[in-house]
């Protein structure tokens, strides 16, 4: 399943990167480019990390009983 549409990154690719030693969200973002364009996939990427057992250390997922509001900022060309 495609997790990051902007960079065409699947959950399999994320799991493969984790198996190869990537163990933080920042590393996944650097290596695969996830959540670096629109950012809408960040929660899904962190969920895949959680399912892969990385969350106990550094995925940064916080479980909330209520929806957390998201703010999107428009990026302007230089």
C-alpha positions as CSV (number, residue, x, y, z in Angstrom):
1,X,0.0,0.0,0.0
2,X,1.3,3.5,-0.9
3,X,1.8,5.5,2.3
4,X,3.4,8.6,0.9
5,X,1.8,9.6,-2.4
6,X,4.1,12.5,-3.1
7,X,7.2,10.3,-3.1
8,X,5.5,7.0,-4.0
9,X,6.7,5.2,-0.9
10,X,5.0,2.0,0.2
11,X,4.7,0.4,3.6
12,X,6.9,-2.4,2.3
13,X,9.6,0.2,1.4
14,X,9.4,1.6,4.9
15,X,9.5,-1.8,6.5
16,X,12.5,-2.7,4.4
17,X,14.3,0.5,5.5
18,X,13.6,-0.4,9.1
19,X,14.9,-3.9,8.6
20,X,18.1,-2.3,7.2
21,X,18.6,-0.4,10.4
22,X,16.7,2.9,10.0
23,X,15.2,3.4,13.5
24,X,13.9,6.9,13.7
25,X,11.3,9.0,11.8
26,X,14.0,11.6,11.0
27,X,16.1,8.9,9.3
28,X,13.1,7.6,7.3
29,X,12.3,11.1,6.2
30,X,15.9,11.7,5.1
31,X,16.3,8.3,3.4
32,X,12.9,8.0,1.7
33,X,11.6,11.6,1.6
34,X,8.4,10.7,3.4
35,X,6.4,13.6,4.9
36,X,8.7,16.1,3.2
37,X,6.3,17.5,0.7
38,X,2.7,17.9,1.9
39,X,3.2,16.0,5.3
40,X,-0.2,14.2,5.1
41,X,1.5,10.8,5.4
42,X,3.4,11.5,8.6
43,X,0.9,9.7,10.9
44,X,0.7,6.7,8.6
45,X,4.5,6.5,8.4
46,X,4.6,6.6,12.2
47,X,1.9,3.9,12.4
48,X,4.0,1.6,10.1
49,X,7.0,2.2,12.5
50,X,4.8,1.3,15.4
51,X,3.7,-1.9,13.7
52,X,7.3,-2.7,12.9
53,X,8.3,-2.5,16.6
54,X,10.4,0.7,16.2
55,X,8.1,2.8,18.3
56,X,9.3,1.6,21.6
57,X,12.4,3.7,20.9
58,X,12.0,6.7,18.7
59,X,9.0,6.9,16.3
60,X,7.4,9.7,18.4
61,X,3.8,8.5,18.2
62,X,1.6,9.8,20.9
63,X,-1.8,8.2,21.1
64,X,-4.6,10.7,21.7
65,X,-8.2,10.0,22.6
66,X,-9.3,13.0,20.6
67,X,-8.3,14.1,17.1
68,X,-5.2,16.3,17.1
69,X,-5.7,19.3,14.8
70,X,-3.2,19.6,12.0
71,X,-1.9,22.8,10.5
72,X,-0.6,22.9,6.9
73,X,1.6,25.7,5.7
74,X,2.0,26.7,2.1
75,X,5.5,26.5,0.9
76,X,6.4,29.4,-1.5
77,X,9.1,29.2,-4.1
78,X,12.2,31.3,-3.5
